[in-house]
Amino acid sequence: MDRQILQIKALLERLYARYNHRAFVPPDPLQFVYRYADRRDMEITAFLAAALAYGRVQQIERSLTQLFDRMDHAPYEFTAHLNGTSRARLRSFKHRFTTGDDLSDLLELFRRVFDDYGSLESFFLKGYRNEHATVLPALSTFCDSLCRTYTDSHGGTRTSDGLGYLLASPSRGSASKRLHLFLRWMVRCDEVDLGLWKHVDKAGLIVPMDVHMGRLCRILGLHDHKTISLSTARKVTEEFARIEPDDPVKYDFALSRIGILENCTGRHRPACASCELYERCTPEP
């Protein structure tokens, strides 16, 4: 490991020690998963929480609270008995451009998955191979299979844009940030991440890449891309793998706290002096 990598690793370890604690999870949508003990409830809650993790933090928290209220705080039971009445309970729900009907369509697919496979993990493992370097092939199979199931069960009707957004497959070039966030929660196991899935190697995870993570990783010198894309996510993950080969997504939660808890905007202000990244940070124009 060269000198620069060692310096970045030391910095990231300080961030991990500072922020990677359950007390720092709220207002992260992961907080909703902690409310359940049943594996099926946790899988469904985690997927929904990650799927709606776009927009302002307060808006995400408000939308998820409303959604789980409508599901009577019993996600698996609601999904297992999904019918016209329960779909009607979700119909007026809306989170930015995700509608209640989009979520009902997704839960209809999940009901089939649980009936046939018993868990989302078992369904995911259909496309998972140990020889794959990353989870990207398995995630593509997971999303594309669900979309085909929808099409087949609706007389060849194309997957709606809303459902397609919830199942943004890497095979279509998406960075799939929210899906990689879900996988991080499910696969990694520490004080923050749940480690519910035991058969997927965390070494193959991909960094959930959005604008904020992109900016922080650019500050660290992990990429120089101008846009956030699947190639950006892969590049950043490769760089993290040089630092932590067996766990390239280890520092994702701690880094994201800088944006969420410290309100990082990429522009210097007095509060920046206490940030671990301060010495490496170049203000954005």
C-alpha positions as CSV (number, residue, x, y, z in Angstrom):
1,M,0.0,0.0,0.0
2,D,1.6,3.3,-1.1
3,R,1.9,6.3,1.2
4,Q,-1.0,8.2,-0.2
5,I,-3.4,5.2,0.2
6,L,-2.2,4.8,3.8
7,Q,-2.9,8.5,4.5
8,I,-6.4,8.2,3.0
9,K,-7.0,5.0,5.0
10,A,-6.0,6.7,8.2
11,L,-8.3,9.6,7.5
12,L,-11.2,7.2,6.7
13,E,-10.6,5.2,9.8
14,R,-11.0,8.3,11.8
15,L,-14.2,9.1,10.1
16,Y,-15.4,5.6,10.7
17,A,-14.6,5.7,14.4
18,R,-16.3,9.1,14.7
19,Y,-19.5,8.5,12.8
20,N,-20.2,4.8,12.3
21,H,-22.5,4.4,15.3
22,R,-26.2,3.7,15.6
23,A,-26.7,6.9,17.4
24,F,-25.9,8.8,14.2
25,V,-28.4,6.8,12.0
26,P,-31.4,9.2,12.4
27,P,-32.5,10.8,10.1
28,D,-31.2,8.1,7.7
29,P,-34.0,6.0,6.3
30,L,-32.2,2.9,7.7
31,Q,-33.7,3.9,11.1
32,F,-37.1,2.4,9.9
33,V,-35.6,-1.1,9.5
34,Y,-34.5,-1.2,13.1
35,R,-38.1,-1.2,14.2
36,Y,-38.7,-4.8,13.1
37,A,-37.3,-8.1,14.2
38,D,-38.9,-10.4,11.6
39,R,-36.6,-11.0,8.6
40,R,-39.4,-10.5,6.1
41,D,-40.5,-7.2,7.6
42,M,-36.9,-6.0,7.6
43,E,-36.2,-6.9,4.0
44,I,-39.4,-5.2,2.7
45,T,-38.9,-2.2,5.0
46,A,-35.2,-1.8,3.9
47,F,-36.1,-2.0,0.2
48,L,-38.8,0.6,0.5
49,A,-36.7,2.9,2.7
50,A,-33.8,2.7,0.2
51,A,-36.2,3.1,-2.8
52,L,-37.5,6.4,-1.4
53,A,-34.1,7.7,-0.4
54,Y,-34.1,10.5,-2.8
55,G,-34.9,14.2,-2.2
56,R,-34.5,16.2,1.0
57,V,-33.8,14.2,4.1
58,Q,-36.8,15.6,6.0
59,Q,-39.1,14.8,3.1
60,I,-37.8,11.2,2.9
61,E,-38.4,10.7,6.7
62,R,-41.9,12.2,6.4
63,S,-42.9,10.0,3.4
64,L,-41.6,6.8,5.0
65,T,-43.5,7.6,8.2
66,Q,-46.7,8.0,6.2
67,L,-46.1,4.9,4.1
68,F,-45.6,2.6,7.0
69,D,-48.6,4.1,8.8
70,R,-50.7,3.1,5.8
71,M,-49.2,-0.4,6.0
72,D,-50.2,-0.7,9.7
73,H,-46.5,-1.1,10.6
74,A,-46.7,-4.7,9.3
75,P,-44.9,-4.6,6.0
76,Y,-44.8,-8.4,5.3
77,E,-48.5,-8.9,6.3
78,F,-49.5,-6.0,4.2
79,T,-47.5,-7.4,1.2
80,A,-48.7,-11.0,1.7
81,H,-52.4,-10.0,1.7
82,L,-52.1,-7.2,-0.9
83,N,-55.5,-6.8,-2.6
84,G,-57.7,-4.0,-4.0
85,T,-58.4,-2.6,-0.5
86,S,-54.8,-2.4,0.5
87,R,-53.9,-1.0,-2.9
88,A,-56.5,1.7,-2.3
89,R,-54.8,2.6,1.0
90,L,-51.6,3.4,-0.9
91,R,-53.2,5.1,-3.9
92,S,-53.0,8.7,-2.6
93,F,-49.5,8.3,-1.3
94,K,-46.8,10.2,-3.2
95,H,-43.1,10.8,-2.6
96,R,-41.9,13.2,-5.3
97,F,-42.5,11.2,-8.5
98,T,-43.1,7.8,-6.8
99,T,-46.8,7.1,-6.4
100,G,-48.7,4.7,-4.3
101,D,-49.6,2.7,-7.4
102,D,-45.9,2.3,-8.2
103,L,-45.3,0.9,-4.7
104,S,-48.3,-1.4,-4.9
105,D,-46.9,-2.8,-8.2
106,L,-43.6,-3.4,-6.5
107,L,-45.2,-5.1,-3.5
108,E,-47.3,-7.3,-5.8
109,L,-44.0,-8.5,-7.2
110,F,-42.5,-9.0,-3.7
111,R,-45.6,-11.1,-2.7
112,R,-44.8,-13.5,-5.6
113,V,-41.1,-13.6,-4.5
114,F,-42.0,-14.4,-0.9
115,D,-44.5,-17.1,-2.0
116,D,-41.9,-18.7,-4.4
117,Y,-38.6,-18.1,-2.6
118,G,-39.3,-17.2,1.0
119,S,-37.1,-14.1,1.0
120,L,-35.6,-11.4,-1.2
121,E,-32.2,-12.8,-0.5
122,S,-33.1,-16.2,-2.0
123,F,-34.5,-14.5,-5.1
124,F,-31.3,-12.3,-5.4
125,L,-29.1,-15.4,-5.1
126,K,-30.7,-16.7,-8.4
127,G,-28.3,-14.4,-10.3
128,Y,-25.5,-14.4,-7.8
129,R,-22.2,-16.2,-8.5
130,N,-19.1,-16.3,-6.3
131,E,-16.9,-15.9,-9.3
132,H,-18.5,-12.5,-10.2
133,A,-16.2,-9.6,-9.1
134,T,-19.1,-7.5,-8.0
135,V,-22.8,-7.7,-7.3
136,L,-23.7,-5.9,-10.5
137,P,-24.6,-9.1,-12.5
138,A,-26.8,-10.4,-9.7
139,L,-28.4,-7.0,-9.2
140,S,-29.2,-6.7,-12.9
141,T,-30.8,-10.2,-12.8
142,F,-32.8,-9.3,-9.7
143,C,-34.2,-6.1,-11.3
144,D,-34.7,-7.4,-14.8
145,S,-36.4,-10.6,-13.6
146,L,-38.9,-8.6,-11.5
147,C,-39.6,-6.3,-14.5
148,R,-40.2,-9.4,-16.7
149,T,-42.5,-10.9,-14.1
150,Y,-44.6,-7.7,-14.2
151,T,-44.7,-7.6,-18.0
152,D,-45.7,-11.3,-18.2
153,S,-48.4,-11.0,-15.6
154,H,-49.9,-7.9,-17.2
155,G,-50.4,-9.2,-20.7
156,G,-47.1,-7.8,-22.1
157,T,-47.7,-4.3,-20.7
158,R,-44.4,-2.5,-20.4
159,T,-43.2,-1.8,-16.9
160,S,-44.3,1.7,-15.8
161,D,-41.7,4.5,-15.5
162,G,-42.4,4.6,-11.8
163,L,-41.8,0.9,-11.2
164,G,-38.8,1.1,-13.5
165,Y,-37.3,3.8,-11.4
166,L,-37.7,1.7,-8.2
167,L,-36.0,-1.2,-10.1
168,A,-33.3,0.8,-11.8
169,S,-31.1,-2.0,-13.1
170,P,-27.4,-1.6,-13.8
171,S,-28.0,-3.4,-17.1
172,R,-29.7,-0.2,-18.3
173,G,-26.7,1.9,-17.3
174,S,-28.1,3.2,-14.0
175,A,-25.7,3.9,-11.1
176,S,-28.5,2.2,-9.0
177,K,-27.6,4.3,-5.9
178,R,-30.7,3.3,-3.9
179,L,-30.3,-0.4,-4.7
180,H,-26.7,-0.4,-3.7
181,L,-27.7,1.3,-0.5
182,F,-30.2,-1.5,0.2
183,L,-27.5,-4.1,-0.5
184,R,-25.1,-2.4,1.9
185,W,-27.6,-2.5,4.7
186,M,-28.4,-6.2,4.0
187,V,-24.9,-7.5,3.4
188,R,-22.5,-5.6,5.7
189,C,-22.6,-6.2,9.4
190,D,-21.4,-3.7,12.0
191,E,-22.9,-1.2,14.4
192,V,-24.9,0.4,11.6
193,D,-25.5,-2.1,8.8
194,L,-27.7,-5.1,9.5
195,G,-25.9,-8.1,7.9
196,L,-29.1,-9.9,7.3
197,W,-27.9,-11.6,4.1
198,K,-25.3,-14.2,4.9
199,H,-24.6,-15.5,1.4
200,V,-23.4,-12.4,-0.5
201,D,-19.8,-11.4,-0.1
202,K,-19.4,-7.7,1.0
203,A,-16.2,-7.5,-1.1
204,G,-18.4,-7.3,-4.2
205,L,-20.6,-4.4,-3.0
206,I,-20.7,-1.2,-5.0
207,V,-20.6,2.3,-3.4
208,P,-24.0,3.9,-3.4
209,M,-23.1,6.9,-5.5
210,D,-25.0,10.2,-5.5
211,V,-24.0,13.9,-6.0
212,H,-22.9,14.3,-2.3
213,M,-20.9,11.1,-2.2
214,G,-19.4,12.0,-5.6
215,R,-18.3,15.4,-4.3
216,L,-16.7,13.9,-1.2
217,C,-14.9,11.2,-3.2
218,R,-13.6,13.8,-5.6
219,I,-12.2,15.7,-2.6
220,L,-10.4,12.5,-1.6
221,G,-9.0,12.1,-5.1
222,L,-10.9,8.9,-5.8
223,H,-12.3,10.0,-9.1
224,D,-12.3,13.0,-11.4
225,H,-15.6,12.4,-13.2
226,K,-17.8,15.4,-13.9
227,T,-21.0,13.4,-13.7
228,I,-22.3,10.7,-11.4
229,S,-22.8,7.5,-13.3
230,L,-22.3,3.7,-13.1
231,S,-18.7,4.1,-14.3
232,T,-18.2,6.7,-11.5
233,A,-19.6,4.2,-8.9
234,R,-17.3,1.5,-10.2
235,K,-14.2,3.7,-10.3
236,V,-14.8,4.9,-6.7
237,T,-15.4,1.3,-5.5
238,E,-12.2,0.2,-7.2
239,E,-10.3,2.9,-5.3
240,F,-11.9,2.0,-2.0
241,A,-11.0,-1.6,-2.7
242,R,-7.3,-0.6,-2.8
243,I,-7.8,0.8,0.7
244,E,-10.1,-2.0,2.1
245,P,-10.1,-4.9,-0.3
246,D,-12.5,-7.1,1.7
247,D,-15.0,-4.3,2.4
248,P,-14.9,-1.5,-0.1
249,V,-18.2,0.0,1.1
250,K,-17.1,0.2,4.7
251,Y,-16.8,4.0,4.8
252,D,-20.0,4.9,3.0
253,F,-22.1,5.6,6.0
254,A,-19.4,7.7,7.8
255,L,-18.7,9.7,4.7
256,S,-22.4,10.4,4.0
257,R,-22.7,11.8,7.6
258,I,-20.6,14.7,6.5
259,G,-23.3,15.7,4.1
260,I,-26.3,14.9,6.3
261,L,-25.1,15.9,9.8
262,E,-22.5,18.5,8.9
263,N,-24.5,20.0,6.1
264,C,-21.6,19.9,3.6
265,T,-22.3,21.9,0.5
266,G,-18.8,21.8,-1.1
267,R,-18.1,25.5,-0.1
268,H,-16.0,26.5,2.8
269,R,-17.5,28.0,5.9
270,P,-16.3,28.3,9.5
271,A,-17.7,25.0,10.6
272,C,-15.5,23.2,8.0
273,A,-12.5,23.6,10.3
274,S,-13.6,20.6,12.4
275,C,-14.2,18.3,9.4
276,E,-11.8,15.4,8.9
277,L,-11.6,16.3,5.2
278,Y,-10.8,19.9,5.7
279,E,-7.1,19.7,4.8
280,R,-7.8,17.9,1.6
281,C,-10.9,20.0,0.6
282,T,-10.8,22.4,-2.3
283,P,-13.9,24.6,-2.4
284,E,-16.2,24.2,-5.4
285,P,-16.7,27.2,-7.6
